[in-house]
Amino acid sequence: MKTEFLGLLAGLLLALPAVADDQQSLIDTESYRGLAADQRAYRVGDLLTVYVLETTRARSGAATDASSDTGVRIGISSPNTRYDASAGISGGSNAGAETSRIGELRAQISVQVQAVRPGGVMEIEGVQSVVVNGEHQQIRLRGLVRPEDVSSGNTVWSHRIADAKVELTGIGVVSESQRQGLLYRIFKWLRLM
């Protein structure tokens, strides 16, 4: 009886792969991640949220202070009169210039993994478009992300992206009003303004 049971068990185990091949699974094994699996992006097509916080500050200043003073004094005296004459040249120069520029961009944008390089470094790219009161703004972001920089919440800060290219463009009434007119640009080029 024991040998019959073992024979039956062996027959069932041999037939099991043939039965499994005929059935289709409801789960796509290529893209399935278990409930307890790591949900961070790691392959082509995965989505990732980027917190963009970029602040740039540049300041340049120069100051010049120069002065010179040259003088000549001549005096002649006799017992009855005295003649004094003096001549002098003096000059001074003070100059100063300062330029400063501040830019800041804060946003959240979802990007997609475009390729995965050796070592797991991910090439990411994404575009976000927003229209507010007829003003169309678009943020484009691309760069390289290391898997260890992606948090457990599947997010990464923009300062952790290598070769990051962040572009913010706007089209609309506000953007057009910021552009200088043609006559102004010509006069400025001719240094008349």
Phi, psi and omega in degrees: 000323181293320179291327178293319179296317178295323177295318178295317179297318179295322178295318177296318180294325177289328182277340183301314178299325179293322179290319182294327180290331182282338183267145176261140180273147175282349183252129175279110184293340180289323186244357183289136171235132179295162181298328181265003182283161177293126184263011180285151178295139177206355182222167182301133180097342179293149179260151184215140178262131180248127172270111181267118175220092183243126178230127177238136177225129177227139180215136179222137180216150178214144178219141179229134177221112180225143176212153177215151182214123178231134181219150177229135180228130180234137178221135176234137178223145174230174183300328183261331184226161177223130179244127176236137176220143177216150177220145181209153175231130176221152180205155179210156180215128174233129178215148178206148177212147178211137174232146176213150179215134179229131177226143180215137178223125177233127180196167169236132182220138176268134180237165180240144177287120182268325181202158177238121180274166175304141183090358177089001179295129185257133171272123183240155175201143178199156179228138176231128180244137180225135175240120179233118179050044178081356179266116182265120178239141181227131176249127177240133182224136173209157181166196183241135181233132174278143180301326182288347177273350179276125182286170179295340176273011179063042178232159177213146177276146183297332180286354176262006181262125178277150181050039183291135174235110181244121181238133174238117179236150179223142178227127179155194185298314182295315180297319180294324181290340179278345181280142180280146180289163183297315180297319179300316180294323178293313179297324178292321178295324177280000180062033175269350179232000000 
